[in-house]
Amino acid sequence: MRVWVFLAAAAAFGKTYPVDGIVLACDPAARTMVVSHRPIAKYMPAMVMPFRVEQPGELATLYPGARVQFELVIGNGHSVARNVRKAQGPDAVIAAPKERLRVGDRLPPFRLTDQAGAAFDLSDLRGKVTAIDFIYTRCPLPDVCPRLSANFATLQRRFRGGELRLVSVTVDPDYDTPGVLADYARRWGADAAVWRFLTGDIAPLAAAVGEVYWTDEGSIGHNSTTTILDRQGRIAATVEGSNYRIDQLEHLIAHELEKPQ
């Protein structure tokens, strides 16, 4: 019986990769940690990514700046960090983005390019409740960018015909050109009247909403922040990570839509 259980578990999770990196943030309630990791051999380049841990108690000894090692287990639609442990070496100094806004602050002006190659700025969202997330089309983890996009596809259906606008910003603008984003949008059945995909110099917008992001020698920063804006362009709520329940985001959006204009 034990052998059968082991084989079933092995079938459920396809491959395992060793990972080492530096913790940027921990969320024990969501059982996630954001890690800046080195290249994972035969899987992905160096990046900043959120990881869901198998044993939440392993987060108790971690903190921003701690060096960690763990096994990344990839299955069919799932990934999990297993055997998370502190690694040797000095802690890194992690500073929070100074530009990050708070709930109630108004989003500053930005100008990017959408999947049709058209200019897109804050004025395009005037008078609309908006959800903004960050993705990239080459994301290899099934429960990060694909999950975020699946959630936005659900929101598009749930609030169709309403005053909701969805904005997905790529953290890989060098690769994710308007044409690449247009193909990605079609893959998710995105209605351009509701859901836009943006590329360009995203750094100011990312910093304003607390998205940990940078590109340097192949690394991609990405901590999966989703921000809700009210009709006046003010931050109404922020959801961290990609493992939130879709009904939680629906509730936040519905709450803003129900407010008198």
Secondary structure, 3 states (H helix, E strand, C coil): CHHHHHHHHHHHEEEEEEEEEEEEEEEHHHCEEEEEECCECCCECCEEEEEEECCHHHHHHCCCCCEEEEEEEEECCCEEEEEEEECCCCCCCCCCCCCCCCCCCECCCCEEEECCCCEEEHHHHCCCEEEEEEECCCCCCCCCHHHHHHHHHHHHHHCCCCCEEEEEEECCCCCCCHHHHHHHHHHCCCCCCCEEEEECCCHHHHHHHCCCCCEECCEECCCCEEEEECCCCEEEEEEECCCCCHHHHHHHHHHHHCCCC
